[in-house]
Amino acid sequence: MEPANRKLIRPSFTEAKSEAKAAVRPQGRGDPKRNSPPDQTNAENFYYLKQMQSKTVMSIVLRDGEVLKGIIEWYDKDCLKVNREGAPNLLVFKSNIKYMHKA
């Protein structure tokens, strides 16, 4: 008896890849999976830099209702340094700020 000609049948890489995607994707949904939004948008940093460069007088309302008016000199992750005219400069923790706006 002669040995049979056995040929290994292997799908191409692109076929295997498309089959794997079809197995993972739920049936009936053609929309691709959306990525989650970024953790940080840098909008806060952009706002602070803009106000610092233009030296805008800001009104900062604290949680206890006190209102501070001054120019933001610098900021970091946890606090703002506010320069006030006719009063001492302050280091204000962001956690104590209720809201702020242009004066």
C-alpha positions in Angstrom: 0.0 0.0 0.0 1.3 3.4 -1.0 1.3 6.2 1.5 -1.4 8.7 0.9 -0.5 12.2 -0.2 -1.4 14.2 2.9 -1.5 17.9 2.5 -1.9 20.1 5.6 -4.7 22.5 4.9 -4.1 25.7 6.8 -6.1 28.9 6.2 -4.3 32.0 5.3 -3.5 34.5 8.1 -6.2 37.1 6.9 -8.9 34.4 6.8 -8.0 33.3 10.3 -8.0 36.9 11.5 -11.4 37.7 10.0 -12.9 34.5 11.5 -11.5 35.4 14.9 -13.1 38.9 14.7 -16.4 37.4 13.6 -16.4 35.1 16.6 -15.7 38.0 19.1 -18.2 40.4 17.6 -21.8 39.9 18.7 -24.1 39.0 15.8 -26.3 41.6 14.4 -24.2 44.6 15.4 -22.2 46.3 12.7 -21.1 49.3 14.7 -17.5 49.3 15.9 -16.7 49.3 19.6 -16.2 52.9 20.9 -13.2 53.9 22.8 -13.6 55.3 26.3 -13.1 59.0 26.6 -9.7 60.3 27.8 -9.2 60.6 31.6 -7.9 64.2 31.3 -8.9 66.8 28.7 -6.5 69.5 29.8 -9.4 72.1 29.6 -8.7 73.2 33.2 -5.0 73.8 32.5 -5.9 75.7 29.3 -8.3 77.9 31.2 -5.8 78.7 33.9 -3.0 79.5 31.5 -5.3 81.8 29.5 -6.3 83.7 32.6 -2.7 83.9 33.8 -1.4 85.2 30.5 -4.1 87.9 30.2 -3.8 88.7 33.9 -7.6 88.6 34.3 -9.0 89.6 37.7 -10.9 86.5 38.9 -13.6 86.2 41.6 -13.1 83.0 43.5 -16.1 81.9 45.6 -15.1 79.5 48.4 -17.3 76.7 49.8 -18.1 78.8 52.9 -19.3 81.7 50.7 -16.3 84.0 51.0 -15.3 85.7 47.8 -11.7 86.4 46.8 -10.7 88.7 44.0 -7.3 88.6 42.4 -5.1 87.5 39.6 -4.0 83.8 39.4 -0.2 83.8 39.5 0.4 80.0 39.2 -1.4 76.7 39.8 -0.7 73.1 40.3 -2.7 69.9 40.8 -4.0 70.9 44.2 -3.9 74.7 44.6 -3.9 78.2 43.1 -1.8 81.2 44.1 -3.9 84.3 43.9 -2.3 87.8 43.9 -4.6 90.4 45.5 -4.3 94.1 45.4 -4.1 95.8 48.8 -4.3 92.4 50.6 -1.8 89.5 51.1 -1.4 86.9 48.4 -3.1 83.6 49.1 -2.6 80.0 48.3 -6.0 78.5 47.8 -6.7 74.8 47.7 -8.8 73.7 44.8 -10.9 71.5 47.0 -12.1 74.7 48.9 -13.2 76.4 45.7 -17.0 76.3 45.0 -16.7 78.2 41.6 -14.8 81.0 39.9 -15.5 83.6 37.3 -14.0 86.7 35.7 -14.6 89.7 37.9 
